[in-house]
Amino acid sequence: MKYLYQPDKKVLKQGAVLTDEAGNVVYEAQMLKNPLIGAMEFNFINHVSGKTVSHKVSKTVTTETQSGGFTDFFSTNSRFKLNGTNIWDYLHEQGIRIDSNFSGNKLGMTYHVTQNGRELATLATSTPKGKSFITSGHVYDVITEEQDLDMAFLVTFAIARTDQAFYS
């Protein structure tokens, strides 16, 4: 099925929602606490299964290699911690692999996500109607099966919260 991932409209909440093609919220990351120091607390709510899981999400940290060239954009390391573990380490431990590339002649990216060699999801940067690519923020079309919503949402959440251009 095809879904739309977008940041929560309440800017200070830093949450996100995943909606189906009819506009129904099927998954969300709902921020509960945003302390000045320490990790934020989120509920990840799967509205299809009725399952809710709480996670602590640290602030995003981004570092860049500074050599002064065009390739600096591709030398970015961006991450946050999920329950005290680097998000990329956590996803790799779950068997997640992400192959990313530019989306044709658009200013976006496409991500092919597998889990233990099985196709899990395809994510592509999206521009909702009436918005520009620049102002739409971290919005993604997500194609995945209903039984894979939990992991597909977490991967999309990780990509949306970080500034890393390519993943592997």
N, C-alpha and C positions, 0 to 999 in steps of 0.2 A: 504494500500500500504506500501511497505518497502522503507525506505529512509536511507541515511547515513549522520550523523551529524559529522562534523569535524571542528577543529579550522581553521581560515583563514590562508593561507600559509604565509601571511605577519606577522611575529612574533610580531612586535611592534604594530600592529593594534588591536590585541585582539578580533577580530571579529570571526564569525563562519558562516558556510554554511551548508545547508541541500540539498542534491542532491538526485534525483530519481535514479532508477536502470540503467537508460541510461546515468547517469552522468550529467544531466541537473540541474542547480541550481534552486530550487523551493522556497527557503527561505534563507534569510541571515540577520545577525546582522552586520551592517556596522558601524565601529567606525568613528565618525566625529571629536571628540576632546578628547584629553587625557591630561588634565591639571595636573601639579604636585600636586596641592591641589584642592580638590573638585571632584565631580562626572564626569565620562566620559559621552560623549554624543554619542548615537547610533541611527541609523535608523534601525528599524526592517522592512524588506521588504518581503512581500508575493508576489512572482512573479507569482503565479497562479491567485490570485484575483486582483493583481495590487495595493494592499493597502500597504501604508507605515505609520508606527507609530514611533514617536520619543520618546526615553526614556533616562533618566539620570540614570547611573549605577555607584554606589560607588565602591570603592576598596573592595575586599573580606577581611573579618575579620574572623579568625579562632582561637578558644580557645579550650584548652584541659584540662581535669581533670587529675591532676598529682598525681597518687597514686603508680606509679612504676610497675604496673602490665600489663599483656597482654591486659586486657580490656580497657586500655587507648585509644587504637585505636578506640574503639567503643564509647568513651566518648567525641567525638569531636563535637563542635558546630561551624559550618561554615556558613557564611551568607554574603549577600551584600544588599544594599538598591536599590530598583527600584523606581525611582521618589520619594525618601524620605521615603519609607515604606520597612521594612524588607521583603525580597523576600518570605520567608516562610509564614509570616502573610498574604501577598498579595495573594499568591496562595491558602491558606486556605480560605480566604474571597471569592475566586472565586469557592469554592467547590472542590478544588483539594485535593486528598488524594494519597499518594505514599506508596506502599508496596514494600520493597526491600529485596532481598536475594542473596546469592552467586549463581553464574552460574555454577552449577554442579561441575565438577572437574577442571574447568578453573579458572584463576586468576581474574575473573571479577564479575560483579554484573548484576542483572536483576531487573528492576523497572516496576511494574504494576501500571499504573496511571489511576485513575477514577476521574470523575467530577460529583458531585451530584449523586453518585452511579452508573453512567454510565461509561463503559469502554471507556477511551480516547486514551490510547497508551500503548505500551510495549516498553521499552528501554533496550538495552543490550550493555555492553561494547563490543567493536569490535576491531579487529586487521586487518587493510587493508593488502592486499597482498604485500609481500616484506618488511614488517615492523615487528618489534617485539612488543610484548605487552607493554614493558617498554618504547620504544621510540615513540609509536603511539600517546601518549597523550590522551586527552579526546575525544575519537572517539566512537560513539554509533550507533548501528542499531536502527532505530526508525520505529515501525509499528503503523500506524495511518491512519485514513480516511482523504481525502483531505479537508473536511470541518472543521477538527480539527487541521489543521496545525498551526494556530496562537498559541493556548494554548500548543500544543505538543512541538513546538519549544521553547517556553518560559520555560517550565518545563525542557527540555533538556539543555538549556542554563544555568539554575540555577544549575542543578546537575553538569554540566561540570565545572562551575566556582567555585564550593565549594569543600571542602575536607571532607565533612561529609560522613561517610560510610553508615549509615542507616537513612532512612526517615520514618516518619509516619504522 
